[in-house]
Amino acid sequence: MPDPTTSAAVDVALVQRRTVRVLAAGQVLTGVAFGSTLSLGALLAADLSGQEALSGFATAAVTLGAALTAIPLARLAAARGRRFALSTGNVAALIGIAVVIVAAALRLFPLLLVGIALIGAGNAGTLQARFAATDLASTTRRGRDLATVVWATTVGGVVGPLLLAPGEVLGAGIGMPRLTGAYLFSFAAQACALALYVLVLRPDPLLLAQRRDRAHAATVVDAVADRPAVARYAMFAVAASHVTMASVMAMTPVHLSHIVAPDAVTLAVGVTIALHVFGMYGLSPVFGILADRVGRIPVVLLGQVLLAAALAVAAMLPWSQAGVLVALVLLGLGWSAATVAGSALLTEVTPVAARPRRQGRSDTLMTACAAVGSVLAGVILNIAGYGGLALWALLPVAAVCVGAVAVRSRR
């Protein structure tokens, strides 16, 4: 099928609207797999390893997988377009889901981590979808379009954890290993997302943006001055906010297993993570509009306020299921504000030709820091408990606030 990118005249506004719709639909589908992995990873790791202290390795594996593939996928996008990069991520996730199920059946903890890491590679592609929404976006709508695609993850991200209980019943009915039934839904959703990107994401937004940039078109893709110092702060803000969120979220399923009845753990984890994921994505359009209207850095700082509030609640009410639930929702909201505004800031201070490279570096930094944070979170949880973990997670929040003061002073 010929790519309309090569046509002589393209209605860029129309292409952008279509691109956002396709990316949003893809995020709904990939969100199902992401939500299931968030909920089940730590539980499967604790079950197969026999040690709760190693449960953080599941989140570490998914984030490490994303970190190792973010830059290669960004280079792939720069060379062959967003469609090829996103589809490659989907294929990696499909393979990863199959490996996780086999690992659970054979009770092989190292193989489980390999499978989760491959799902993380797919998540790297999912993360890049938000940048794909900005390739052709106008300056006044960049935050809103990015946030729309992020918001679409809400549907799949909320539905994914809620499928844990039905998945457990379905999996048991067909003889699947314990805790893996929900991955059947994840596999089907990832396969549909792959078909969507391959068949419908045309013209490719990044290839079209690059062609217009080379032709010196200024109507939609404006020439921007490179501001590397601000770009570095944007990458740091996104990474720090992500490690704060990921380290606490990763340990929440394990912590909940100690404060709720054993027969209610699956339901409690599913509901808590579902509401957390809703916090991550549900209000992202609001944060996108705020970022367009009041500025990127103020919304990044709003995210830090929400993250600090979440950590305060977790530290004060660690043994209350309701307190943990409130903390996780606030944690998701803080991540959303910082990620939407920080990603928009990174895009707008980077020339078109350099965007895929910097976006890939940003995702690598974000996921690599989260991988380390998740491993350390398991250790801290063992030593200081859930409340102590929340207090330690305040450190990156404070660092982002200090960095904002320094960047605004330089500007």
N, C-alpha and C positions, 0 to 999 in steps of 0.2 A: 504494500500500500504506500503510495507516495506521501511524503511528509509535507503538509502545507507550509512549513517553515520556508521552503524554497520558493514559494510563490512570490510574484512581483509585488503585489499589494496585499497587505494583511490588516484587518481591522483589529488593532492591538487591544482596544478596550473590550471588544467582544471575546477575543482569545483569552484575555485575563479573567473575565467572568466565567468562561467555560473551564479554564484551568482550575480556578478556585473550587468550582463545584466538583470536578473530578477528584481533586486532591482531598476535599472534604469527605467524599464518599469512600475513598481509600482509607482515610484515617478512621472512619467508623469501623471498617472491617479489621484493620490491623490492631485497633484498640482492643478488640476481643481477646486476641492472643496476648497482648501486653498485660491486660488486667488479670488474666489467668496466671501468667508467669509471676506477676507480683505476689499474688496470693499463695500460690503453691510452691514456689521455689524454695523458700526458707523451710517450709514444712517437709518437703521431700528431702532437702539436704540434711535436716536434723534426723529424719527417719532412716535414711540410708547410711549416714555416717555414725549414727548412734550417739552423737555428741551435739548438744544444743549450741555449744560455743562455735561450732563450725557452720551453723545455719546462715551466718552472714556471707559465707562463700557463694551462696546462690546468687544474691544480688551482686556480689563482686564479679561473678562470672558473667552475668548478663551485661553489666556495665563495662567489663574488660573486653568482652566481645564487640560491643559497640565502639569502644575506644580504638581497638586495633583496626577496625574497618572504616571508621569515619573518614579518614584522609584518603584511603584508596577509593571509596565510593564518591568522595568529592572530586577526585581526579577523573574518575570514570564519568561523572556528570559533566565536567568541563570539556572532556574529549568527545563524549557520545550523547550527552543530554541527560536531563532528569529522568526521562522514562526508562532508560537503560539502567541507571543507578538504582532507582526505586525497585525495579523488577528484580535486579540481582539480590537486593536485600530480602525481598519476598521469598526467593528460592532458598536462600540461606536459612530463613526462619522455618520453612517447611521441612528442610532436612533436620534442623535442630529439634523440632517437635517430635519427629520420628525417633531420633536418638534418645531423647528424654524418656519416651515410653519404653524403649528397649532397656535403658539403664535401670529404670524402676523394676522391670520384669526380672532382670539379672541381679538386681541389688548391687550395682557397681557405682559407688560414689564418684570416682574420677570421671567415668563416662557420663554421668549426670551433668557434671560441670561442663563437659565438652558440649553436650546438647544445649544447655542453657546459654553458653557462650555463642553458639550459632544463632539462637533466638535473639541474642543481643546484637549480632550482626544485622539481623533483620530490623531490629529497633533503630539501628543507626540510619537505615534508609527511611524509617518512619520519621525520625527527627529531621531529616533533610527535607521532608515534604513542606515544613513550615517555611524554609528558605525558598523553595520552589514557588511558593505563593507570592514572594516579593520580587521575582525576576522581572516581571512586567508591570508591577504596581506603581502607581503614581506616588509622589512623596506624601500627598495629603491622605492617601488611603493605605499606605504601606503597613502601618500597625494594625489597621482593621482587617485587611486581607490575611495577614499572617495569623491574627488571632482567630479569624473564622475557621481556618484550617486546624488550628490547635483545638478550638472548641469542638470540632466534629469528633475528636477522639473521645469526648465525653460519653457518647452513646455506647461505643464498643468497650470503653474502659470501665463503665459502670455495669454493663451487661456481663462482661467477662467474669468478674468475681461472683456475680449472682448465679452464674452457671455452675459453680462448684458443686452445690448439692445435687442438682439434676445430673451433672456429669458423673458424680460418684455413683449414683444409681444406675445410669446407663453403662458406665464402665464395668461395674460389678456384674451387670446382666450379661455382658458379652465376654466376661473373663479377663478384663484388663487389670493391670497392676493397681494397687490401692493408690488413691490420690491423683490418678492420671486421666480419669474419664473426661474431665473438662477440656483436655487437650484435643479431643475429637472436634469440638466446636472451634477451637483455635485453628486447627488444620484447615477446616472448611473455609473459615473466614480469610485466612492467608491466601488460599488458592483463588478465591474470588477477587481479592485485591490484586493479585498478580495478573489475572485476566483483564481487570479494569485498566491497569496502567499500560499493559501491552497494547490493548486494542483501542483505548479511548483517549489517552493523554496525547493528543495531536492537535495542533503543532506542539513541539517540545518548547516549553517556555524559556528555558535557559539558552538553547540554540538560537531561538528567535531574538532574545535580548542581546546575545553576542553579535549576531549579524547586524542588528540595528546600531549597536555601539560602534562597530567597525565602520558603518556607513555614516557615522557622526550624526545620527538622528537625535534630536533633542526634545521631541514632543512628549515622549513617555519615559524613556530612559535618559534622565538628565546626566550631564557630565558632573561628577562630584570630585571635590578635592580630597585627596587621601589624608586621613587624620589617624595615623597609626597609634598615637597615645590613647586616644578615645576608644579606638578599636580594641586595644589591649584591656582597657578597663571593662568594656562591654563583655569580652570573653571571660574575664575574671569574675564579674558579677554573676553571669549565668552559671559558671562552674561552681562558685561558692554556694549559691542558692540551691543548686542541684545536689551538692554533697550534703548540705544541711537536711534537705528533704529526704534523700535516699537513705542516709544513715539511720535516721529515726524510723522511717517507714519500714525498712528492711527488718528491723527487730520487733516491730509491732505484732506480727503473727505469733512469734515465739512468746512474747510477753503475754499476749491474750490467752495463750494456752495454759498459763499459770493462774489467771484470775477469773476464768469462766469454767463452768462444768465441762468435764471431758466430752460429753455427748453433744455439747453446744459449740465446740471450738470451730468447726467448719462454718457454721452459720455466722458466728460472731466475726470470724476473719473475713468472710465474704462480704458481709454488710459494711464492716469498717473500711475495708479497702475500696469497696464500691463508692462509698461517700467521700473517701479521700481522693479517689480519681475524679469524682465529680468536682471537688474543690480545685483540682489541678486544671481542669479544662472547662468547667461549666460557665465560669464568668470571664473567660479569656476575651470575648468580644468587648466586654466593658473595659478591661484593662487595655485592649488595643485602641479603643476610642480615646481613653484617657491619655495614652501615650502620644497619639496624634495631636491632641488638643493642648495638653499641659506640658508635654515634653517627656523624653525617654527616661532621663535620670530621676526626676521626681517619682515616676512610677516604679522604677527599680527600688527606690528608697521605701515606697509604700509596701513593696513586697517584703523588705527587711523588717518593717514594723509588724506585718502579719506573721512572719516566721518567728520573730521574737515572742509574740503573743502565744503562738502555738507551743513553743518550747517552755514558756512559763506555766501554761496549763499542764503540760505533761510532767513537769518537775513537781508541781504542787499536788497533782491528783493521779499519781502513777498507778494506784490500785483501784481506781474507779473506772469501770468500763465506759461510762458516759464521759468521763474526763478524757480518756484516751481517744474516744470518738471525736470530741470537740477539737482536741489537739490535732488530730489527723486532717480534719476538714480545714482548719486554719493553716496547717502546714501546706496543704495543696493550694490554697488561695495565694499564699505568699510566693510559692514557687511559680505559679501562673503569672502573677504580676511582674516578677523579676525576669522570667524567661521571655515573655512577650516583649517587654520594653527593651531588654538587653539585646535580644535578637534583632529587633528593628533598628536599634542604635548601631549595632555592628554593620548592618547592611547599608545604612545611609551614610556612614563615614568611610566606606570602602568603594573604590571604583569597580565597575562591572567586571573587568578582566580579572581582578584579584578576589572577587567575592567567593567563588567556590573554594579556593585554597584557604582563605581565612575562615569560612564557615566550617570546613572540614576540621581545621585546627581547633576551632571553638568546641565542636562536638567531641573531639578527641580529648581535649582538656577536661571538659565537663564529665565525660563518662569515666575517664581514667581516675580523676579525683574521687568520684563516687565509688569506684571499685575499691580503692584504698580505704575510703571512709567506711564502707560496708564491712570490710574485714575488721577494722579497728572497732566498729560499733559492737560486733559480737563480743570482743574482748572486754570493752567497757561495760557492756550490759552484764557480763559475768561478774565484774569487779564492783561496779558502782550502782548497778540496777538501772531501771528505765528512767527514773528521775535524774540520776547522775549523767546518763547519756544525753538527756535533753540539755543539761547545763553545759556540757562539753560542746554541744552543737551550736551554742551561742557564739563561739569564737569566729567562724567564718561570717556570721551575720555582722558582727562588729567590724570585721575587716572590710566588707563591702561599703559600709557607711563611711569609714575613714577614707577609702579610695575615692568615693564620690566627692568628698570635700576637696581632695587633692586635684581631681580632674576639673571640677568647676573653677577652682582657683587658677589653673593653667589656662582654661578657656577665657 
